């Protein structure tokens, strides 16, 4: 049970995506009011639409750390009691405020918790297995590095990518060059101009996501999922995300603990993606924030532990966090999130998602509310997936069967009908 209601204010930096639930849950569990600090005015509409402004007592725009801190203190009548990061774009501003107020800040370079080049360098310097990588501000330097390395495949992406935005899988130098030309000079998902591009070896092996919450340098792995991806026009696109028992992969848990220590993520949530190679786990990237999208809700549906509640407890109620983390999490049932692909950009003529999947024994819910006349984009990455079908069941065979059925329907165009270019 949560601790008795607490008086005070929780500041949430960029409460987008899954971070949008934090203010309401803090009110329910601890009686806290919340203030939103927003860091960017150039985020995509798909992200800003997830901000629940009505859950917040006030809202401020981040300027610099001292100006913003003073504005928050003026609103709160003094230093706020609690602070948390809501989503990836707010990581660096959150770190600045946490250090300014002395609220269990993470350590080391804040930029290395967003910049994927610096992140891999921190792993290397700490003796943690990392991905061979190179960063440059021009295409030719990247192509030359790839030619000298002689690797089989490459990943090219912005140094601050998230949600698979601008990520390309490349099988040769021509594809590397084409990816660079698509990236340089455009803006990333957070609205920042791309002036530096990262190239890495493409790792071979199953890909996992690991969600953890830390307190004073001790990391607690809350849950794991395994990704299935497909390549669309050179971009990796999520196809499914399936729950995994944490206890089945002690080598991944141990690796993530080392990676978090190297990155200085000592307090609060972390969302890590890695590949289990033949040599062992190797980190793709870590976000110093909670799993985005539906991830936390899927944990609620499947696990003995709540990612949302542990995230809040690590910042609001440390003693409660310690009580809740004495027992390792286990699955109550398995869950699968199926990502649906629109075959073309255009206007929806028919949406049959609920009709075609709602009778499955594992069907839990879907996010596909499109009606005829709505526009959808062609799916090339996570952001342009037109929706999700979420399945839950205690029998893994039922889950596997239903997942394959949903994805087969989607590949055959049986779930949504789109009039291209309309």
C-alpha positions in Angstrom: 0.0 0.0 0.0 1.2 3.6 -0.7 2.4 5.7 2.1 -0.1 8.2 3.7 -1.1 11.2 1.5 1.7 13.7 1.1 1.2 17.4 0.8 3.3 19.2 -1.7 4.0 19.6 -5.4 5.4 17.2 -8.1 7.1 18.9 -11.0 6.9 16.8 -14.2 9.3 17.7 -17.0 7.7 17.0 -20.4 4.7 14.9 -19.4 4.2 13.3 -22.8 3.5 9.8 -23.9 3.4 7.4 -20.9 4.6 10.3 -18.7 1.2 11.8 -19.1 -0.1 9.4 -16.4 2.2 10.5 -13.7 0.3 13.6 -12.4 -3.0 11.8 -12.0 -1.4 8.8 -10.4 0.6 11.1 -8.0 -2.7 12.7 -7.0 -4.4 9.3 -6.5 -1.5 7.7 -4.5 0.0 10.6 -2.6 -2.4 13.6 -2.8 0.1 15.6 -4.7 -0.7 18.5 -7.1 1.5 18.7 -10.2 3.2 21.4 -12.3 4.2 20.7 -15.9 7.5 22.0 -17.3 7.6 21.9 -21.1 10.9 22.1 -22.9 10.1 22.3 -26.6 7.6 24.0 -28.9 8.7 21.9 -31.9 7.6 18.4 -30.9 5.3 16.5 -33.3 1.5 16.7 -32.8 1.4 12.9 -32.2 3.5 13.5 -29.0 2.0 16.8 -27.8 -1.5 15.3 -28.1 -0.6 13.0 -25.2 -0.2 15.8 -22.7 -3.1 15.9 -20.2 -3.0 19.6 -19.4 -6.1 19.2 -17.2 -4.2 17.1 -14.7 -1.8 19.9 -13.9 -2.3 22.8 -11.5 0.0 25.0 -13.7 2.3 24.9 -16.7 5.6 26.6 -17.5 8.0 26.7 -20.4 11.7 25.8 -19.7 14.0 28.7 -20.3 17.3 28.2 -18.5 17.7 26.3 -15.2 17.8 29.3 -12.9 14.9 31.2 -14.6 12.8 28.0 -14.7 13.6 27.1 -11.1 12.7 30.5 -9.9 9.4 30.4 -11.8 8.5 27.1 -10.3 9.4 28.3 -6.8 7.2 31.3 -7.3 4.3 29.1 -8.2 4.8 26.7 -5.4 5.7 29.2 -2.7 9.2 27.8 -2.4 11.2 24.8 -3.6 8.9 22.0 -4.9 9.0 18.8 -2.9 9.3 16.3 -5.9 10.6 16.2 -9.4 10.3 13.6 -12.2 11.1 13.3 -15.9 8.1 12.5 -18.1 9.6 11.7 -21.5 12.7 11.6 -23.6 12.9 15.3 -24.8 13.0 16.4 -21.1 15.9 14.3 -19.9 18.5 17.1 -20.0 16.3 19.8 -18.5 15.2 17.4 -15.8 18.9 16.7 -14.9 19.6 20.4 -14.6 16.6 21.0 -12.3 17.4 17.9 -10.2 21.0 19.1 -9.7 19.8 22.6 -9.0 17.4 21.5 -6.3 19.5 18.5 -5.0 16.7 16.0 -5.6 18.6 12.8 -6.0 20.2 13.8 -9.4 21.8 11.3 -11.7 25.5 11.7 -12.1 28.0 12.3 -14.9 27.2 13.7 -18.3 23.5 14.4 -18.8 24.1 14.7 -22.6 25.4 11.1 -22.7 21.9 10.0 -21.5 20.5 11.4 -24.8 23.4 11.5 -27.3 23.9 7.9 -28.6 27.5 8.6 -29.6 28.4 9.8 -26.1 26.4 7.0 -24.6 28.4 4.2 -26.4 31.6 6.0 -25.4 30.6 5.9 -21.7 30.0 2.2 -22.0 33.4 1.7 -23.7 35.2 3.8 -21.0 33.6 1.8 -18.3 34.6 -1.6 -19.8 31.0 -2.5 -20.7 30.4 -4.2 -24.0 29.4 -1.6 -26.6 28.7 -1.2 -30.3 31.5 -0.1 -32.7 30.5 3.4 -33.8 31.5 6.6 -35.5 29.9 10.1 -35.6 30.4 12.7 -38.2 28.9 16.0 -39.6 29.4 15.0 -43.2 28.4 12.0 -45.4 31.9 11.2 -46.7 33.4 10.7 -43.3 30.7 8.2 -42.4 31.1 6.3 -45.7 34.9 6.2 -45.3 34.5 4.8 -41.8 32.2 2.1 -43.1 34.5 1.2 -46.0 37.5 0.9 -43.6 35.6 -1.3 -41.1 34.3 -3.9 -43.6 31.3 -4.7 -41.5 28.4 -6.6 -43.0 25.6 -4.2 -42.1 25.2 -0.8 -40.5 22.8 1.3 -38.6 22.6 5.0 -39.4 20.7 7.4 -37.2 20.6 10.9 -35.6 22.6 11.0 -32.4 19.5 11.9 -30.3 17.1 9.6 -32.0 14.1 8.1 -30.2 11.0 6.2 -31.3 13.0 4.8 -34.3 12.8 8.3 -35.9 15.4 8.6 -38.6 16.9 5.1 -38.0 18.1 3.2 -41.1 19.4 -0.3 -41.6 22.0 -0.3 -44.4 23.5 -3.3 -46.2 26.2 -1.5 -48.1 27.9 1.8 -48.7 25.4 3.1 -51.2 22.6 2.6 -48.6 24.7 4.3 -46.0 25.2 7.3 -48.2 21.5 7.5 -49.1 20.6 7.4 -45.4 23.0 10.2 -44.5 21.6 12.4 -47.3 18.1 11.9 -45.9 19.2 12.8 -42.4 21.6 15.8 -42.7 19.7 19.1 -42.6 16.3 17.7 -41.5 14.9 18.0 -38.0 14.6 15.1 -35.6 11.5 14.1 -33.7 12.3 16.6 -31.0 12.5 19.4 -33.5 16.3 19.7 -33.4 18.3 20.3 -36.7 20.3 17.2 -37.5 24.0 18.2 -37.9 25.6 15.1 -36.6 24.9 11.5 -37.6 25.9 8.3 -35.9 26.8 5.1 -37.7 27.1 1.7 -35.9 27.6 -1.9 -36.6 24.2 -3.6 -36.9 24.1 -6.3 -34.2 22.7 -9.7 -34.8 20.4 -11.4 -32.3 17.0 -11.1 -30.6 16.2 -7.6 -29.4 14.9 -6.9 -25.9 13.6 -3.9 -24.0 14.4 -3.7 -20.3 12.6 -1.3 -17.9 14.2 -0.5 -14.6 13.8 1.9 -11.7 16.8 2.9 -9.5 17.3 4.4 -6.1 20.6 5.7 -4.9 22.5 3.7 -7.4 20.7 0.3 -7.0 18.8 -0.7 -10.1 15.6 -2.9 -10.0 14.6 -4.5 -13.3 10.8 -4.3 -13.4 10.0 -6.0 -16.7 11.3 -7.2 -20.1 9.8 -7.4 -23.5 11.1 -8.9 -26.7 10.7 -7.0 -30.0 9.9 -8.3 -33.4 10.8 -5.8 -36.1 10.5 -5.6 -39.9 12.3 -3.3 -42.3 10.2 -0.8 -44.3 12.1 1.3 -46.9 15.3 0.8 -44.9 13.7 1.8 -41.6 13.3 -0.6 -38.6 9.6 -0.7 -37.7 8.2 -2.5 -34.7 5.8 -5.4 -35.5 5.3 -6.9 -32.0 6.4 -6.6 -28.4 6.0 -9.6 -26.2 6.4 -9.9 -22.4 9.3 -11.9 -21.0 10.0 -13.3 -17.5 12.7 -11.2 -15.9 14.0 -14.3 -14.0 14.7 -16.1 -17.3 17.5 -13.7 -18.3 19.9 -13.0 -15.4 22.7 -12.2 -17.9 20.6 -9.3 -19.3 19.7 -8.0 -15.8 23.4 -8.0 -14.8 24.4 -6.3 -18.1 21.7 -3.6 -17.7 22.9 -2.9 -14.1 26.5 -2.3 -15.5 25.2 -0.1 -18.3 23.1 2.1 -16.0 26.1 2.6 -13.7 28.2 3.6 -16.6 25.6 6.1 -17.7 25.2 7.5 -14.2 21.5 6.6 -14.0 21.3 6.2 -10.3 17.8 7.4 -9.6 14.5 7.0 -11.3 13.3 5.0 -14.4 15.3 3.8 -17.4 14.2 2.3 -20.6 17.0 0.2 -22.2 17.0 -1.5 -25.6 19.6 -4.2 -26.3 20.5 -7.1 -28.5 21.4 -10.5 -27.1 24.3 -11.3 -29.4 26.3 -14.6 -29.5 28.8 -12.8 -27.2 26.2 -11.6 -24.8 24.0 -8.5 -24.3 25.0 -5.2 -25.9 23.1 -2.0 -25.4 21.5 -0.2 -28.3 20.4 2.8 -26.2 19.0 3.8 -22.8 16.5 6.5 -22.1 16.6 8.0 -18.6 12.8 8.0 -18.4 9.9 5.5 -18.3 9.0 3.2 -21.2 6.9 5.3 -23.6 3.6 4.6 -25.3 1.6 1.7 -24.0 4.6 0.0 -22.3 3.7 0.8 -18.7 0.0 -0.1 -19.2 1.1 -3.5 -20.6 3.2 -4.0 -17.4 0.1 -3.3 -15.3 -1.8 -6.0 -17.2 0.9 -8.6 -17.0 3.3 -8.2 -14.1 3.2 -8.4 -10.3 4.9 -5.0 -10.2 3.8 -1.6 -11.5 6.3 0.3 -13.5 4.3 3.5 -13.0 4.0 3.2 -9.3 7.7 2.2 -8.8 8.7 5.2 -10.9 6.7 7.5 -8.7 7.8 5.8 -5.5 11.5 6.2 -6.4 11.0 10.0 -6.5 8.2 10.5 -4.0 8.3 7.6 -1.4 11.8 5.9 -1.3 10.9 3.8 1.7 7.9 2.4 -0.2 10.1 1.7 -3.2 12.4 -0.3 -1.0 9.5 -2.4 0.4 8.1 -3.1 -3.1 11.4 -4.2 -4.5 12.3 -6.9 -2.0 10.6 -9.5 -4.3 11.5 -10.1 -8.0 8.7 -9.4 -10.5 7.0 -12.3 -12.2 4.3 -12.5 -15.0 0.7 -13.0 -14.0 -0.1 -13.5 -17.7 1.7 -12.8 -21.0 0.9 -9.8 -23.2 1.7 -8.9 -26.8 1.4 -5.5 -28.4 0.9 -5.8 -32.2 1.9 -2.8 -34.3 -0.3 -2.2 -37.3 1.1 -1.0 -40.7 -0.8 1.3 -43.1 0.2 0.2 -46.7 0.0 3.7 -48.0 -0.7 7.3 -47.1 -4.3 8.3 -47.8 -7.9 8.3 -46.5 -9.4 5.5 -44.5 -12.3 3.8 -46.4 -13.0 1.1 -43.8 -11.7 0.1 -40.4 -12.2 -3.5 -39.5 -9.7 -3.8 -36.6 -12.3 -4.4 -33.8 -14.5 -6.5 -36.0 -11.7 -8.8 -37.0 -9.8 -9.1 -33.7 -12.2 -8.4 -30.9 -13.5 -12.0 -30.7 -10.0 -13.5 -30.2 -9.7 -15.2 -26.8 -6.7 -13.1 -25.9 -8.0 -9.7 -27.2 -7.5 -7.0 -24.6 -7.9 -3.7 -26.4 -6.9 -1.8 -29.5 -6.1 1.9 -30.2 -7.5 2.0 -33.7 -10.3 4.6 -33.6 -10.0 5.7 -37.3 -13.3 6.2 -39.1 -13.9 6.6 -42.9 -12.5 9.9 -44.0 -9.7 10.0 -41.5 -6.2 10.4 -42.9 -3.3 8.0 -42.2 0.3 8.0 -43.1 2.2 5.1 -44.7 3.9 3.2 -41.9 7.7 3.4 -42.1 8.5 3.7 -38.4 7.0 3.6 -34.9 5.3 7.0 -35.2 3.5 6.2 -38.4 2.0 2.9 -37.2 -1.7 3.6 -37.4 -2.5 1.7 -34.2 -2.1 -1.3 -31.9 -3.9 -4.5 -31.0 -3.0 -5.7 -27.5 -3.4 -9.3 -26.5 -3.2 -10.9 -23.1 -3.5 -14.5 -22.0 -1.9 -16.9 -19.5 -1.2 -19.5 -22.2 1.8 -18.7 -24.4 0.6 -20.8 -27.2 -2.7 -18.9 -27.4 -0.8 -15.6 -27.4 1.5 -16.8 -30.2 -1.4 -18.1 -32.3 -3.4 -14.9 -31.9 -0.5 -12.6 -32.6 0.3 -14.4 -35.8 -3.3 -14.2 -36.8 -3.5 -10.4 -36.2 -0.3 -9.7 -38.0 -1.3 -11.9 -40.9 -4.6 -10.0 -41.2 -2.7 -6.7 -41.2 -0.2 -7.9 -43.9 -3.1 -8.9 -46.1 -4.8 -5.6 -45.7 -7.8 -7.1 -44.0 -7.8 -4.7 -41.0 -7.9 -1.3 -42.7 -8.7 -0.1 -46.2 -6.9 3.0 -47.4 -7.5 5.0 -50.5 -4.0 6.0 -51.5 -3.3 9.7 -52.0 -6.9 10.7 -51.5 
